[in-house]
Amino acid sequence: MRTGKWAKSMGRISRIGSFAIASSLNDNNLPQPCITCTTFNILAPIYKRLNDEQDPTCRESDYRAYWLARNHRILDWLLNEKSSIICLQEFWVGNEELVNLYEKRLKDAGYVSFKLGRTNNRGDGLLIAVQTEYFNILNYKELHFNDCGDRVAQLLHVELVFPFSKGRNSEIRQEILIVNTHLLFPHDATLSLVRLKQVYKILQYVESYQNDFQLKPMPIMLCGDWNGSKRGHVYKFLRSQGFVSSYDTAHQYTDAEADKWVSHRNHRGNICAVDFIWLLNPDKYRKLLNASWSEAVFAMFKYLLRRASLTESDAFAFLRADNEDCITYSGFCEALRQLNLIGHCHGLSEEEIKELWVQADIDGNGVLDYKEFLQIWISSVLDQIDENKNREQEDSSNDVQEHTIGFSVKNAVLFPPEVEKGRWPDDYSLSDHARLTVVFSPIRMPCSQMIC
């Protein structure tokens, strides 16, 4: 029997589970259940080091009793929590016994699950599971990035079994797009661009899926281990597309508050916040995706120039052609090469470079003058997320006639609880990641004119 801190933690998680299945009231005083979503990197046994001094390469996967006991404990916690949606990363797809264990226990608990291994037989992958009591499965898709990290993503299209009531004689169907992924770890600076590309591919895929099936606006949840903090390019890119961090929303943390919580102690011993459940509601104003992508790459471009202690005027002087007061395309490409954004297998492609150039060359005359270069510098998504568009959209929402269903964030909890204060407990051994659970409540809202 668990006692002390562990018993308190179990009670804390149980309260979130109980809250999730409790009813809230909509405008017509009809019961409307909340849903919960849990994301958790469960640390694949093939990666978990056992700190054997005689054999530093020793892994948990070599000892069946160890990995089996730990994964039974993980499942005990997950099934006790009873989240409506479970997204796992570093799921050991290469071990049939472990796969069967998860699939059987999840099925017995009322879940339907889908697994996806990384490309090139890397051994681990993803698992997503949803409670059949809450959701009908409409579609399931897999996305292979086919890049240097062999990373993948899952897309699950579901519908709430109990639709949101609009009136006495009509109902609004509640559909959700759920993505589960695990981005590449930034082992060196060049991989920051790869990680940004991975997110761009996810958003492109989601956009194409919605267009191909002519879907109405619906909430999108992006879950997983993003291997980057609130200071990084991926975070800023997702924010520029209207996504919000559910945990930060629940606790009213701003984008600038990057050290309030952590969720991972990595192999270098650093603690950081990398596990997110992102939410995009249908009423959010969204920039064109390729425009956000270009801004994100220019933000990285600017960051690298500033890291070299160059101001905007210094950078322009450095990049401009000899005896000219402008930057040529060849000079632009050379700058990208010197900044290590091209010239290697996972750098920008020729097509991507040309797309960036078109975005930068506003007047289309084939060169960048100082004014155009300054636009790159000041419009960087790295520096500032423009919330004014969202406010303008909210102000004009009375003019939008079509309504849809979104979610409000009711609560969010990280386990173990110490990580919510920015600390990593030494006695936590379930994984090298914390588990994040968020409670969502359906709400009726006008959908954005840009995406309706």
N, C-alpha and C positions, 0 to 999 in steps of 0.2 A: 504493500500500500504506500502511495506517495505521501510524503509529509512535507511540512515547512514550505520553502519557496516554491517547490515544484507543485504542491497541492494548490497554493495560491494562484500560480500561473494557469493551472488547469481550470480553476474556477473562473479566472479572468477570460480565458478563451471560450469557455462554455457560455458565459454571459453574452459574448458577441454572437455565438451561434444561436442562442435563444432569441436575441434581439432580431436576428436575421429572419427568423420564421414567424416572428410576431407580426401582427397586422398594423399597418398605418391606415389612415383614412383619407380617401380622395374627396373631391368636391361634393360627391353625392352620398357621402357617409357609407360607402361600400368598402368592405375590407380589401386591402391591396397588399400582398406580401412583399417584403423586402427580399433582396437577394444578396448573397455574399460571394466574394471572389478571393481565392488564396493563390499566391505565387510563391514558389519555394524551389531554390536550387538545392537539391538533396545530396550533392557531392558524390559523384560516382565512385564506387570502391576502387576502380582502376586508377583513380587520381588521389585517393586519400592516403597520405603517408602515415606510417605507424611509428616514425621517429625511432627506428631501431638503430642504435649506435654501431652495431656490428654490420648492418646491411642498410645503408641509407636509401637504397632503391626499393626497400620493402613497401608493398602496398596492401591495403585491406583486402583487395580482391584475392590475395593468396590464402586468406583464412576465412573459410566459409562461415564458421560460427560467428565471427566478428561482423561481417557485412550483413548476414542474415538477421542477427539480433538487432542491429541498428536500424535496418529497414522495417522490421516489424514495429519498432518504436515509432518510426516516422509515420507509418500507416495508422498506428494507434492514435497518434495526435491528430492526423488529418481526418480520420473517421469520427473522432470525438468532436472535432470542430464542426463537421457537417456543412462545409461550404457548398454553395450551389454550384460553383465553378472552381476547379482545381487545375492549376498550371504548374507543371514540374519541369525543371531543367536538370541536366546531367543525369538523366534517367538511363540506367545501364541496360540498354537494349540488346547488348551482345551476350547477356546471360539469360538463358531461357528460364531457369528456375526463378530468378528475380522477376522477370516479366510476368510469368504465370502467377506469382504471388500477388503482385499489384492488380493484375486484371481480375483475378478471382475475388479478392477482398473488396475491391471497388464495385464489382458487379453485384456481389452479395449485399452491399450497402446501398444499392439502387442507383449506381452510376453507369453511364456508358463512356468508354474511354477510347482514345486514339493515340498511338505512339508513332514516332518518326525518328529514325536514326540519322546521324550526320553522314554526309557523303564520304566515300572512300573508306567505309568500314572503320570509322574512328572509335566505335565501341559504345559511345554514349549518344544521347539525343534528348527528345522531348516527349512529354506525355500530357495530354489534356483530357479532363474528365468533367462531365456535367451530370447533375442529378436529373433522372428521367421524371421525377415528380414535378420538377419545375420547368423543364424545357423539352420541346420537340426539336429534333435535329433536322435542319433543312438542307445543309450541305457541309462538306468537309473538303478542304484543299490543302495541298502541301507546296511549299516554296523552297527550292534549293538555290542557294546563292551561287554555288559553284565558284567560290573564290578561295583564297589562300587559307582560310580558316575552316573550310568544309562546314559552314554553318547552314542552318535550316530554320524554317518558321512554319507554324501551323495556323490555318485560318478556319474557324468554326462559325457557321452561320446558324443561329438558333432562334427559336420563337418561344416566348413565355407561354406555358400551358394556360395560365389564367390571364386573358387579355385585359388591358387597362380600359375601364369603363368610361365612355365619353358621354353617354346619356342613357335614358331609360331604354331606348330601343336600338342603340347602336354601340359598337365597340371599336377601339383602335387596336390593331394588332401590335404587339410589342416584339420587335425583332432586334437582334443584337449581332454584331460582328465581333468575334473574340480572336485575338492573335496571341500566340505563345511563341517566344523566341529566346535565344541566348546569343548575344553578340560576341564578337571576337574580343579577346583580352588585348589591351594596348601594350604589347611587349616593347614596342619602340614607337617613335613619333610618326613614322610613315604609315602605321596601321590606323591612325586616327581617321585618315581618309577612307580606308576600307570600311570602318565601322559606320561612318557617315553614309557611304554607299549602301550598306546593308539596310539601314533605316529607310533610305530613299527607295530601295527596291520593294520594301514592305509596303510603303505608302502608295507606290505606283501599282502594286499588285492589288491592293484593297480598292483603289480607285477604278482599275480596270474591271475588277469583279463586280463592283456596283454598276458600272456602265454596261457591261456585257449582259447582265441580268435585269437591267433597267429597274434597279431597286430604289425604293423611296428612301429618303434620309432616315438614318437610324443611328443609335449610339455605337461607338467603336471603342473597344477596350484593348489596349496593348499591354500584355503582361510578360514579365520575364526578368532575366538577369541582363542588364544593359551594359555592364562592365564599364560604366562611366558615371561621374557624379553630376551634380547640378551646375558645376562650373564648366562642363564640357560642351563640345560642339553638338553632340547628339541631343543633349537636353535642350539647348537653345533652338535647334532645328525643329524638334517636336513642338516646342512652345510656339514657334512661329506659325505652325499649322493649326493652332487652336487647342491642342491637347493640354490637359492639366494633370499634374501629379496628384493622384487621389489622396495619398497619405498627407501631403503638404496642404491640400485643400481642407481635409478634415481637421488639421491642427492649425490652420490659418498661418502657415509659414510662407514667406515670400520667396521669390526666385533667388534673392540675394542671401537668404539664410541657408547656407550650404552645410553647416556643421552642427545642426540641431540633432541629427540622428545619423546612425550608420546601419548597414545591413550585411557587411561582409568583412571578414579578415582574410586578406589574400595571401598567396604563397610567399610574398615578400614581407609579411607581417604587418602590412598597413591596414588600417580600418577605414572604410569608406561606405558611402551610400550609393548602391548600384542597382537595387531591386525596386522596380516600380510597377504600379498598375496605372497606366495612362488612360484617361477618359476624354473622348471627344463627343460632345453633345451635338444634336442636329441643328441647334440654334446658333452655333458658333460661326462667325465670319471666318472664311478660310482664303488665304492667298492662293494663287495658282501654284501648284506643286513645283513646277520647274523654276518658278521665280524664287520660291523659298530655298530650293536646292542651290541655285546660283548664289543667293545671298549667303548661304551657309559655307559654301566653298570660298567665297570672297572673304568671309569672316576668318576662315583658317589662313588664307593668304595674308590678311592684315595682321593676324596674330603672330605669324612667323616673321613678318617685317618688323613689327614692334619688339619682338623678342631680340631682334638684332639691333635694338635701340634706334630705330629709324622713325622719325616723325613723318607725317604725310608729305611735307615738302621735301624732306631728305629722301624719302622713298621714290618720289616722282623724279627727282634729280638723278637718282641711282638707276632708274629704269628707262629713262628717256634715251632716245637715239642720240648718237654723237652729232653735235652741231645742229640739233633739232630741238624744238620746244614741245615735243609730243612723244608718245610711246607707240612704237609700231607693233604689228602682230608678232613678228619674229622676236622683238625685244620682250614682249609679253611672255612668249613661250620660253625664252631663255630664263626669265625671272622665275617661272614655274619650275623649271629644271633646277635652278640653284636652290630653290626652297624645297626641293625633293618631292614636289607634287606630281611630277612626271619623270619619265626616264627609267622606270622600273616596272615590274610585271603588274603591280597593283596600283599604279598611278592613274591619273586622268587619261582617258582615251582621247584620240584626235577629235572625235565627234563632240566629246564633252568640252574640250578646250574651245572649239569653235562656238559652241553654245554660250560659253562664258563670255567670249569676245563679243558676240552679238549683243548680249545683255549690257556689256560695258560701253560699247561704241554706240552711244545714244543717237548721234546724228548720222551714223552710217557712212562716214567719210573714210573709213579704213585706218584711222589712227585715234589714239586717246589723247585729248588735251588735258590740261590740269583740272578743268572743271569736271570733266567726265571721270577722271581718276578720283577726284574728291568725292564723287557720288558713291564710288565703291567703298571709300573709306568711311563715310558717315552713315551709309545705309546698312552697315554690317549688322546681321542678326545677333552676332556675338555680343555686341554692346548693349542692345536694348530691344526688348520685346514690345512691339507696338500694340497696346491694349485699346487705343482710341477707336480702332475699327470695330472691336467688339462692343464698345460702349455705343457707338453710332448705330450698330445693328440692333442693340437692345432698345435704343430710343425710337427706332423706326419699326419695332416689332408689331405695333398696332396696325400697320399697313399690310402685314402679311396675313393672308387668310388661311393658308393651309397649316394644320397643326400635326404634330407628331409626338412621340414619347421619348423623353430623355431620362437621365438619372441625376439625382442629387446625392452627394456623398454624406452619409449619415455618421459614419464612424470609421476609424482605421486603427489597427493594432499591429505592432511588430513584436515578435517573440524570438529570443528572450527579452524581457522588458528593459534590461539595462541599455540595450542599443537605442532605445528611444531617448536616452540622455547622452548619446554619443560615446558610450563605453562598451567594451566587449568583455563578457564574463569568461574567466579562465576555466570555469567548470562546465561550460556548454560544449557538448560533444556530438550533438545530433547532426551537425553539418558545419561548414565554414561560412554559411549564409544564415541570416535570420529569415523567419517566415513572415510574410506580410498578408494580412487579411483586411479587406475593405467591405463595408456594408453600404449598399446602394438602395435608394428608394425611387421607384418610377414616378415621374412627374410629366404632366402635359405641358408642351411648349410649342411656340411657333418655330418653324424651321427656317434656317437662314436663306435669304433670297439667292445667295451665291451657290447653294448646293441643292435647292429644291428643284 
